Amino acid sequence: MPDYILNKPGRLTAEEFNQMKLHTVVGAQILSRVEFPFPIVPVVRHHHERWDGHGYPDGLRGEEIPLTARILSVVDCFDAVREDRPYRRGMTREQAVNYVLEESGKTYDPQVVATFLAHLPEFEAEIEVMRGAPAPTFGIEATERLSGAALAVAPAAGLAEDAPHAPEAAHASGERPLYDLAAALAACQTEEEKCAAFVGHLGQVVPADTCALVRVNEETGESRVALAAGRNASLLEGRAVRQDSGVTGWVLSNRKPLFNSDPKLDLPEDAAAHFTDYRALAVAPVAADRVLFGAIALYSAALSEYDARHQRLLCEAADIFARSLAAGRTEPPTDATAPQPKPARFAVTTLESNLTH
């Protein structure tokens, strides 16, 4: 299955969905080479068949579908709809139960649905007991250790550097630019100035070829790229960002960062054509005190991925920016020409606290 389909935040096209359907056939073909003592292959091939006959890959109906596949389809659905996805939020338990009930007799075997829901509290209790427990090894244990020569072998592309731990190394790898960012934000008096300072200094904190700052309009709820910098910035600045599509939309909707999806999945088709050489994407929400101000998206052609250090620094920078915006809104009215030291102390003190705890 191509990565761009697996990682696509929005809806699949008809062609992409048809390609995705092949995972049932290909998976069954792969497993057919293994002589399992149980009928595993039919389960894999038919777990997307529907009770009403409108499923795939073979359009089986009712009890033509193997019972094990009918069971797996219900369990798979219930688990999947409870999880967050890049293109939607996960359902609550009640919503998931109602959804399965609505599909009973259409997508799912009614008897399987009834049995599953009747025993759901037991299943959930078992899952809670297993939560945090070591994964079972099924009796398969490592019987020997890697030799020194084997441990010395590195991948052809090289290894990612470990995140620095020493204070000096940490200071040199991004914390000094964070201090500079906090100081620059503290010197600003308007949100527009803060946005410009944030985008202007962010490149010193985390590398990117293109940067897009999305702001949420608190009155309308609409999101738009307020400021962009770097390559192709003019293609992004001013564009609307829907919270139900794209990587940035998912981040806005879920208020969680998302890293290393295909950058082209975050862009409209007319803009994506100009980003064909981009390989890495990092998006973090800009939120503080339960207020969502927007999101910051970094696109890179030079990097193959944003590593753990990049991710941490971006989230810290976004947090500093968000807290600066929040502090500015809680400041009492002052003479526009007078200095405002409180936001400066707030931003720098917050950064020092983050770095020392």
C-alpha positions in Angstrom: 0.0 0.0 0.0 1.6 3.3 -1.0 2.5 5.6 1.9 0.7 8.5 0.5 -2.6 6.6 0.7 -1.9 5.4 4.3 -1.0 8.9 5.4 -3.5 10.9 3.5 -5.4 13.2 5.9 -8.4 13.8 3.7 -10.8 11.6 1.8 -9.5 9.1 -0.8 -10.3 9.4 -4.5 -12.2 6.5 -6.2 -8.9 5.3 -7.6 -7.1 5.4 -4.3 -10.0 3.6 -2.5 -9.9 0.8 -5.1 -6.2 0.5 -4.6 -6.8 0.3 -0.9 -9.3 -2.5 -1.3 -6.6 -4.7 -2.7 -5.0 -5.1 0.8 -7.6 -7.8 1.5 -6.6 -9.8 -1.6 -2.8 -9.2 -1.3 -2.9 -9.9 2.5 -4.7 -13.2 1.9 -2.2 -14.2 -0.9 0.8 -13.5 1.4 -0.7 -15.5 4.3 -1.7 -18.4 2.1 2.0 -19.3 1.8 2.0 -20.0 5.5 0.5 -23.3 6.7 -1.6 -22.0 9.6 -3.4 -24.6 11.7 -6.4 -22.3 11.7 -8.4 -20.7 8.8 -6.7 -17.4 8.9 -6.7 -16.6 5.2 -10.5 -16.4 4.8 -10.6 -14.0 7.8 -8.1 -11.6 6.1 -9.7 -11.8 2.7 -13.3 -11.3 3.8 -13.2 -9.0 6.8 -14.5 -6.1 4.6 -17.4 -8.0 3.2 -20.9 -6.7 4.2 -23.9 -8.5 5.5 -26.0 -7.0 2.7 -23.5 -8.1 0.0 -22.1 -4.7 -0.9 -18.7 -5.3 0.5 -15.4 -6.3 -1.1 -13.5 -8.1 -2.5 -16.0 -10.8 -3.5 -19.4 -9.3 -2.6 -20.3 -12.2 -0.3 -23.7 -11.9 1.5 -25.0 -13.0 4.9 -23.7 -16.3 6.1 -21.7 -16.8 2.9 -19.1 -14.6 4.8 -17.0 -16.7 7.2 -18.1 -16.3 10.8 -14.6 -15.3 11.9 -14.5 -12.6 9.3 -18.0 -11.3 10.4 -16.7 -11.1 14.0 -13.5 -9.3 13.0 -15.3 -6.8 10.9 -17.4 -5.7 13.9 -14.4 -5.6 16.3 -12.2 -3.8 13.7 -14.9 -1.2 13.1 -15.5 -0.5 16.8 -11.8 -0.1 17.5 -11.2 2.1 14.4 -14.0 4.6 15.0 -12.8 5.1 18.6 -9.4 6.3 17.4 -8.4 9.7 16.2 -7.5 9.9 12.5 -5.7 12.7 10.6 -9.1 13.5 9.0 -11.5 13.1 11.9 -11.9 12.8 15.6 -12.5 9.5 17.3 -16.1 8.7 18.4 -17.1 8.4 22.0 -18.0 5.0 23.4 -21.7 5.8 23.1 -21.3 7.1 19.5 -19.4 4.0 18.5 -22.1 1.7 20.0 -24.8 3.6 18.2 -22.9 3.4 14.9 -22.5 -0.3 15.1 -26.2 -0.7 16.0 -27.1 1.4 13.0 -25.1 -0.8 10.7 -26.4 -4.0 12.1 -28.2 -5.9 9.3 -26.5 -3.8 6.7 -22.8 -3.9 7.2 -22.6 -6.4 10.1 -24.2 -9.7 11.1 -27.0 -8.7 13.6 -26.2 -11.7 15.8 -22.5 -10.9 16.0 -23.4 -7.3 16.8 -25.7 -8.3 19.6 -23.2 -10.7 21.1 -20.4 -8.2 20.9 -22.3 -5.4 22.6 -23.6 -7.8 25.3 -20.1 -8.7 26.2 -18.5 -5.3 25.6 -18.1 -4.5 29.4 -16.2 -7.7 29.8 -13.9 -7.0 26.9 -13.2 -3.5 28.1 -12.4 -4.8 31.6 -9.9 -7.3 30.1 -8.3 -4.5 28.0 -8.0 -2.3 31.1 -6.2 -5.2 33.0 -3.8 -5.6 30.1 -3.1 -1.9 29.7 0.6 -1.3 30.3 1.4 -5.0 30.6 4.4 -6.3 28.5 3.3 -7.6 25.1 3.1 -11.4 24.9 6.0 -13.2 23.2 4.0 -16.4 22.6 7.0 -18.4 23.7 9.3 -16.8 21.2 12.4 -15.5 23.0 15.7 -14.3 21.7 18.2 -17.1 22.3 21.4 -15.1 21.5 22.6 -11.6 21.5 24.0 -9.5 18.7 27.7 -9.6 18.3 29.8 -6.5 18.6 30.3 -6.4 14.8 26.6 -6.7 14.3 25.9 -3.8 16.7 28.4 -1.7 14.8 26.5 -2.0 11.5 24.6 1.2 10.5 21.9 1.7 7.9 23.1 3.0 4.5 21.3 6.3 5.1 23.1 6.8 8.4 21.7 7.1 11.9 19.8 10.0 13.4 21.7 11.9 16.1 20.6 11.4 19.7 19.0 14.4 21.3 21.6 16.3 23.3 21.4 16.0 27.1 24.2 18.2 28.3 23.1 21.8 29.1 25.8 23.2 26.8 24.7 21.0 23.9 21.1 21.7 24.5 21.8 25.4 24.6 23.7 25.3 21.3 21.1 23.2 19.6 18.1 25.4 19.9 17.5 26.9 23.3 19.4 30.1 22.6 17.2 30.8 19.6 14.2 30.1 21.9 15.4 32.8 24.3 15.8 35.2 21.3 12.3 34.4 20.2 10.8 35.1 23.6 12.7 38.4 23.8 11.6 39.4 20.3 7.9 38.6 21.2 8.2 40.6 24.4 9.3 43.7 22.5 6.1 43.6 20.3 3.0 45.5 21.2 0.5 44.1 18.7 -0.5 40.6 17.6 0.5 41.5 14.1 4.0 42.4 15.3 4.1 39.1 17.3 3.1 37.1 14.3 5.9 38.7 12.2 8.5 38.2 15.0 7.5 34.6 15.5 7.7 33.6 11.8 10.9 35.7 11.4 12.7 34.0 14.3 11.3 30.4 13.9 13.8 29.5 11.2 16.6 29.9 13.7 14.9 27.4 16.0 13.7 24.7 13.5 14.9 24.5 9.9 12.3 24.8 7.1 12.1 25.8 3.5 8.6 27.2 3.9 6.7 28.3 7.0 3.0 29.0 7.3 1.3 30.6 10.3 -2.4 29.8 10.4 -4.7 32.0 12.6 -8.2 31.2 13.7 -10.8 33.9 13.5 -12.5 33.8 16.9 -15.7 35.4 15.7 -16.3 33.2 12.6 -14.2 30.1 13.5 -12.6 30.2 10.1 -8.9 29.5 9.7 -6.5 31.2 7.3 -2.8 31.4 6.6 -2.1 34.8 8.1 1.6 34.9 7.3 4.0 32.7 5.2 7.7 32.8 4.6 10.3 31.1 2.4 9.8 29.3 -0.9 6.4 29.5 -2.5 5.1 31.6 0.4 2.9 33.6 -1.9 1.0 30.4 -2.8 0.1 29.8 0.8 -0.5 33.2 2.3 -4.1 34.1 2.6 -5.5 30.6 1.8 -8.3 29.2 3.9 -7.6 26.1 6.0 -10.5 23.8 6.6 -10.4 22.0 10.0 -11.9 18.8 8.4 -9.1 18.3 5.8 -5.4 18.3 5.5 -2.7 17.8 8.1 -3.0 21.4 9.4 -6.8 21.1 9.6 -6.4 17.9 11.7 -4.0 19.7 14.0 -6.4 22.6 14.5 -9.3 20.2 15.1 -7.5 18.0 17.6 -5.1 20.5 19.1 -2.3 18.0 18.8 1.0 18.2 16.7 1.5 16.0 13.8 4.9 15.2 12.1 6.3 13.7 9.0 3.2 13.2 6.8 3.7 13.9 3.1 3.7 17.7 2.8 1.6 17.5 -0.4 -1.3 16.1 1.6 -1.5 19.4 3.4 -1.9 21.5 0.3 -4.6 22.1 -2.3 -3.8 20.6 -5.7 -2.9 23.9 -7.4 -0.2 24.5 -4.7 0.9 20.9 -4.3 2.4 21.0 -7.8 5.0 23.5 -6.6 6.0 21.3 -3.6 6.9 18.1 -5.4 10.4 18.1 -3.9 9.3 18.7 -0.3 9.8 15.6 1.9 9.1 16.6 5.5 6.2 18.3 7.3 5.8 19.5 10.9 2.6 21.1 12.3 2.0 22.2 15.8 -1.0 23.9 17.4 -0.7 27.4 18.8 -2.9 27.3 21.9 -2.8 28.5 25.5 -5.3 28.7 28.4 -7.8 26.6 26.3 -7.7 29.2 23.6 -6.8 28.0 20.1 -5.0 30.8 18.3 -4.0 28.7 15.2 -1.2 26.5 14.1 2.3 26.7 12.6 3.3 24.5 9.7 6.9 23.9 8.5 7.6 22.3 5.1 11.1 21.1 4.2 12.7 19.9 1.0 16.1 19.5 2.6 15.1 17.3 5.5 13.8 13.7 5.1 12.0 14.0 8.4 11.7 16.2 11.5 13.4 14.3 14.3 12.5 14.3 18.0 14.6 17.4 18.7 13.0 19.4 15.9 9.6 18.3 17.1 10.3 19.3 20.7 11.7 22.7 19.7 8.8 23.5 17.4 6.2 22.7 20.1 8.2 24.8 22.6 8.4 27.7 20.2 4.6 27.4 19.5 3.9 27.4 23.2 6.0 30.5 23.8 4.2 32.3 21.0 0.8 31.2 22.2 1.5 32.3 25.8 2.8 35.6 24.5 -0.5 36.1 22.6 -2.5 35.1 25.7 -0.5 37.4 28.0 -1.1 40.3 25.6 -4.8 39.8 25.8 -4.8 39.9 29.6 -2.7 43.0 29.9 -4.6 46.1 31.2 -4.9 49.0 28.7 -1.8 51.2 28.6 -0.4 54.1 26.6 0.6 52.6 23.2 3.9 54.5 23.4 4.7 53.3 26.9 7.0 50.2 27.5 5.2 47.0 28.5 7.7 45.0 30.6 5.2 42.4 31.9 4.9 40.3 28.7 8.7 40.2 28.5 9.0 38.8 32.0 6.2 36.4 31.2 7.7 35.0 28.1 11.3 34.7 29.3 10.3 33.3 32.7 8.0 30.7 31.1 10.9 29.6 28.8 13.3 29.3 31.8 10.7 27.3 33.6 10.3 24.9 30.6 14.0 24.4 30.3 14.7 23.7 33.9 11.9 21.4 34.8 
